[in-house]
Amino acid sequence: MFAATPQAFEELETWLAPKDISESRRDEVFSVVRRGSEYGLGTVIRIFDEGLKAGPDDFVFRRGYPERVVCDIIDRHPDLRLSLARRLRPFRDPVVKQIITEISRENALFSLATALPSVMPLLSLPWAVGEFASDTAFLTGNQIRMAFMLAAASDRTVSYKEQKAEIASLFAGAFGWRAIARELISKIPFGGGVLPKAAIAFAGTYVIGASLERLYRVGYGYSATERRDAYQQALEKGKEVASALARSFSHSKA
């Protein structure tokens, strides 16, 4: 719901519903976007044009930085992010990036945690038994969850039938990523392979997510060369994430 001058109303509405979208999609946008005090059912998100007085629970649209209101809304209403991204284009890119980063980080964290028994045998953790199977199942399952979430955020139909090709690709690649990680942790002494293992889990998941994002957006994913290049870049980020996670483990034990 917007509060603004008539000219600002039009600017805000054009930003949320660009003129290149279909008429049916525009109708759907304006079924949830209302002017003034025309409240609908469910959660009401009130956006005020800059310069107008907004309350503590309201959001402010700033013309010089329109993305700010998107981030503010997502931060306060994370449960609505998929619905907002599906319906309103300005929400799509930030939500997709957030999903990819979150799932990649979760996989790095799990990979780091399951590696601890390999370098500290006296540490007893419930997932130490069957570590290979549990790692592969968790990482791949999380990537499948990411595929469904990205499809939803990208306004695609979400179902196994619709995403079966992407899921098959994830299963095919799971043991390849896992083999690289296992080789690192087995060959580097004194737990030196733990951080690379987590970094690989992050990078592999991130590249899958980025490729899926392109697939849902334009109809095709990364080529083999693009995957390699993207993986090298994501691996550097994965190293930073793995190091930060390892430090948090150390602090929690202190």
C-alpha positions in Angstrom: 0.0 0.0 0.0 1.4 3.4 -1.0 1.1 6.9 0.5 2.3 9.5 -2.0 1.4 12.3 -4.4 -0.3 11.2 -7.7 2.9 11.6 -9.6 4.9 9.6 -7.0 2.1 6.9 -7.1 2.7 6.4 -10.8 6.5 6.3 -10.4 6.2 3.7 -7.6 3.8 1.6 -9.5 5.9 1.6 -12.6 8.9 0.5 -10.6 7.0 -2.4 -9.1 5.2 -3.3 -12.3 7.4 -2.3 -15.3 5.7 -1.6 -18.6 7.3 -4.6 -20.3 5.4 -7.2 -18.2 2.2 -8.8 -19.6 -1.2 -7.5 -18.9 -2.1 -10.5 -16.8 1.0 -10.1 -14.7 0.2 -6.4 -14.3 -3.3 -7.2 -13.1 -1.8 -9.7 -10.5 0.6 -7.0 -9.3 -2.2 -4.5 -8.7 -4.3 -7.1 -7.0 -1.8 -6.8 -4.1 -0.5 -3.2 -4.6 -3.0 -0.6 -3.5 -3.0 3.2 -3.3 -3.8 5.2 -0.2 -5.7 3.4 2.6 -7.3 0.6 0.5 -6.2 -2.2 2.8 -6.6 -5.8 1.7 -6.6 -8.9 3.8 -3.5 -10.5 5.3 -0.2 -8.7 6.0 -0.3 -5.0 5.1 3.1 -3.4 4.1 2.8 0.3 4.0 5.3 2.3 1.8 5.5 6.0 2.1 7.1 8.3 -0.5 10.2 10.1 0.9 9.2 13.5 2.4 6.0 12.2 3.8 5.6 11.3 7.5 5.9 7.6 8.0 5.3 5.6 11.2 7.8 3.3 12.9 6.2 0.2 11.2 6.1 1.8 7.8 8.7 1.8 5.0 10.1 4.7 3.0 10.7 4.7 -0.8 13.7 6.8 -1.7 14.0 7.6 -5.4 17.8 7.8 -5.3 18.1 4.3 -3.7 14.9 2.3 -4.4 16.6 -1.0 -3.5 16.7 0.1 0.1 13.0 -0.3 0.7 13.2 -3.8 -0.8 16.0 -4.8 1.7 14.1 -3.3 4.6 10.9 -5.2 3.7 12.7 -8.5 3.3 14.6 -8.0 6.6 11.3 -7.4 8.5 9.2 -9.9 6.6 11.5 -12.8 5.7 8.5 -15.2 5.6 7.0 -13.2 2.6 10.2 -13.0 0.5 9.3 -15.8 -1.9 5.8 -14.4 -2.5 7.1 -10.9 -2.9 9.8 -12.0 -5.3 7.4 -14.0 -7.4 4.9 -11.1 -7.8 7.1 -8.0 -7.7 10.2 -7.9 -10.0 12.3 -5.5 -7.8 12.3 -8.1 -5.0 13.4 -11.0 -7.2 17.2 -10.3 -7.6 17.8 -9.6 -3.9 15.8 -12.6 -2.7 17.5 -14.9 -5.2 20.9 -13.8 -4.1 19.9 -14.1 -0.5 18.7 -17.7 -1.0 21.8 -18.8 -2.8 24.1 -17.3 -0.2 22.1 -18.8 2.7 22.0 -22.3 1.3 25.7 -22.2 0.3 26.6 -21.1 3.8 24.4 -23.8 5.4 26.2 -26.5 3.3 29.6 -25.1 4.3 28.6 -25.2 8.0 27.4 -28.7 7.8 30.5 -29.8 5.8 32.7 -28.2 8.4 30.8 -29.8 11.3 30.9 -33.3 9.9 34.6 -33.0 9.2 35.4 -32.5 12.9 35.3 -36.2 13.8 37.8 -36.9 11.0 40.4 -34.6 12.6 39.4 -35.0 16.3 38.5 -38.7 16.7 37.7 -38.2 20.4 34.9 -35.8 19.6 31.5 -37.6 19.6 28.9 -36.2 17.3 25.7 -37.9 16.2 26.5 -37.5 12.5 30.0 -39.0 12.7 28.7 -42.4 11.7 28.1 -42.8 8.0 29.7 -39.4 7.3 30.0 -39.8 3.6 26.4 -40.8 3.1 25.0 -38.2 5.5 27.1 -35.4 3.9 26.1 -36.2 0.4 22.4 -36.6 1.4 22.3 -33.3 3.3 24.2 -31.2 0.8 22.3 -32.5 -2.2 19.0 -32.3 -0.3 19.7 -28.7 0.5 20.6 -28.0 -3.1 17.2 -29.5 -4.2 15.5 -27.2 -1.6 17.4 -24.3 -3.1 16.2 -25.3 -6.6 12.6 -25.2 -5.5 13.0 -21.9 -3.7 14.7 -20.3 -6.7 11.9 -21.5 -8.9 9.3 -20.0 -6.7 11.1 -16.7 -6.4 11.5 -16.7 -10.2 7.8 -17.1 -10.8 8.2 -20.7 -12.1 5.9 -23.6 -11.3 7.3 -25.5 -8.4 7.0 -29.3 -8.5 9.2 -32.4 -8.9 7.9 -32.8 -12.4 8.9 -29.2 -13.4 12.3 -29.4 -11.7 13.2 -33.0 -12.4 16.0 -32.2 -14.9 17.6 -29.8 -12.4 17.3 -32.4 -9.6 18.8 -35.1 -11.8 21.7 -32.9 -12.5 22.2 -32.2 -8.8 22.3 -35.9 -8.0 24.7 -36.6 -10.8 27.1 -34.0 -9.5 26.8 -34.7 -5.8 29.4 -37.5 -5.7 31.9 -35.5 -7.8 31.9 -32.5 -5.4 32.0 -34.9 -2.4 35.0 -36.8 -3.9 37.0 -33.7 -4.2 36.3 -32.7 -0.6 37.1 -36.2 0.7 40.4 -36.3 -1.1 41.4 -32.9 0.4 40.6 -33.9 3.9 42.4 -37.2 3.7 45.6 -35.9 2.2 46.2 -32.8 4.2 47.4 -33.6 7.8 46.2 -32.3 11.1 42.8 -31.2 9.9 44.2 -28.8 7.2 41.6 -30.2 4.8 38.7 -29.2 6.9 38.5 -25.6 5.6 38.9 -26.5 2.0 36.2 -29.1 2.4 33.8 -26.5 3.7 34.9 -24.0 1.0 34.2 -26.6 -1.7 30.7 -27.2 -0.3 30.0 -23.5 -0.4 31.4 -23.0 -3.9 29.7 -26.0 -5.4 26.3 -25.0 -4.0 26.8 -21.4 -5.0 27.6 -22.2 -8.6 24.6 -24.5 -8.8 22.4 -21.7 -7.5 23.8 -19.1 -9.8 23.3 -21.4 -12.8 19.7 -22.2 -11.8 19.0 -18.5 -11.4 20.0 -17.9 -15.0 18.1 -21.0 -16.2 14.9 -19.7 -14.5 15.5 -16.2 -15.7 16.5 -16.7 -19.4 16.0 -20.4 -20.1 19.6 -21.7 -20.0 22.2 -22.2 -17.3 26.0 -22.0 -17.2 28.2 -23.6 -19.9 31.1 -25.8 -18.7 33.5 -22.9 -19.1 31.3 -20.5 -17.2 30.9 -23.1 -14.4 34.6 -23.4 -14.0 35.1 -19.7 -13.9 32.2 -19.2 -11.5 33.5 -22.0 -9.3 37.0 -20.4 -8.9 35.4 -17.1 -7.9 33.0 -18.8 -5.5 35.8 -20.9 -4.0 37.5 -17.7 -2.8 34.4 -16.6 -1.1 33.9 -20.1 0.3 37.3 -19.9 1.9 36.3 -16.7 3.7 33.0 -18.2 4.8 34.7 -21.4 6.0 37.3 -19.4 8.0 34.6 -17.3 9.6 32.6 -20.4 10.5 35.7 -22.1 11.9 36.4 -19.1 14.1 32.8 -19.2 15.4 33.3 -22.9 16.3 36.5 -21.9 18.3 34.7 -19.1 20.1 31.8 -21.3 21.1 34.2 -23.8 22.7 36.2 -21.1 24.5 
